[in-house]
Amino acid sequence: MRILHTSDWHIGRTFHGHSTIANLRTVLAELAVVVREREVDVVVVSGDIFDSAAPAAEAYTTLESAVVALRAAGATVILTSGNHDSATRLGFMSRFSERAGVHVVTRQDQHDQPVTIDDEYGPVHFYGIPYLEPSLIRHHYPDETLRTHEQVLGFVMDRIRADLAARGGRSMVLSHCFAVNVAPTEAAPVSEASDVERDITAGGIDYVPLSVFDGPDYVALGHIHGRSTLSERVRYSGAPLHYSFSEAAKPRGGWIIDFDAAGLSTVEWFDLSVPRTLTVVTGSIDEILADPELDGDEGSWLSVLLTDTVRPLDGMRRLQARFPFCVTLEHRPTITAGESAATYASRVHGQTDLEIVSGFLEHVRNGVGPDDDERSILTDVLTVVERGENENDDVHEVEVEVASERPRAKVDA
């Protein structure tokens, strides 16, 4: 039996305000091509099918098109819900869809009720574990201590192992969690998360040790958006599309798993295309706009770190004139002003007006004071201001003298 492992489609997610639906449709269509060309029997999707609990209509039609294409290519499809999904919405009409070869596992009581598919060597049992929030399922099992994901998945896997022992045969588990290749008392993950996975941990207590998944021939994990191998039989496929610049260097694709008569035989990675690449560029705005080496990035998602000493006016507008898909802009000058604990009054004590203004410009311009032309302008302006203040003082003195010479009115007691 040949199985394709994918996860974290996040249908409906935006990228810095831009829709990703068109690009996602492209890569999901490629999955169907892989299924047909590689003669895949089963496609498993380990959670986060949608990006939100209330997807737009377009997200549903995208999912429908993808699943129809996978079925037309010859594969049975098994999907589980992730922490982004609404289990109720995703699982709607799941009992009907399973009759068409599309199995959607979203209820907590389905974890030990496998989808069983036979090949020439006998049955393969697919145990789908939907995302199980401890606080929402512990009342179903009042005799169990289910405060963390480790406890929940440990309990669930014990039930799966017991069911598998009674059934016999080969097996695969689908789970959506933050698994780590450490002992239960440790807390350091080896799977590097990006900045878009919604946190499902609390101070590290909900990391799930790899040992929890002992038993099955293969464990298809979801939640981490980058490809990761925790062991030969426990892997993350990552998302099929880039959803953050922190994922730019991570490959997009999935795993193809072969089962023989004894269980897991081979695991092979396949790549998916990247419809719009992600590029991070650093430099001054003039350098970036004139750099011929960036010609190939004019159609990329672009994140720019500007090193100009002074923040350019209309920086994003100027960049988007050449790079229409420039979506983030950060000003990070190479020259920065040093910090001081002294008060402003103590720093300017004894300075001339020109020195004070020059110091202010140096501060707001990250360490660069006025040049010769600016210093000349400042000198002229301050001279005019000082002359105006002196003239006002002279007028004020005359008014005081005149007022002192006016006869005072007598006031009767």
Protein Blocks (a to p, Z undefined) as FASTA:
>chain_A
ZZdddehklgoiaeehiafklmmmmmmmmmmmmmmmnopabdcdeejkbfbfbdcfklmm
mmmmmmmmmmmnopacdddddfkbcfklmmgoklmmmmnopacdfbfklmmmccddddfk
bccdddddddddfklmmmmmmmbccfbfklmmmmmmmmmmmmmmmngpaddddddddddd
ddfkbcbdfbdcdfkbccfbeehlmcccfklmgoiabdcdehiacdcdfbfkbccebjab
dfbfklmmpccddddddddfklpfbdcddddddfbacdddeddfklmmmmmklmmmmmgc
cddddfbfbacehklmmmmmmmmmbcbdcdddfbdcdddfbdfklmmgoiafklmmmmmm
mmmnnopacdfklmmmmmmmmmmmmmmmmmmmmmmmmmmmmmmmpccddddZZ
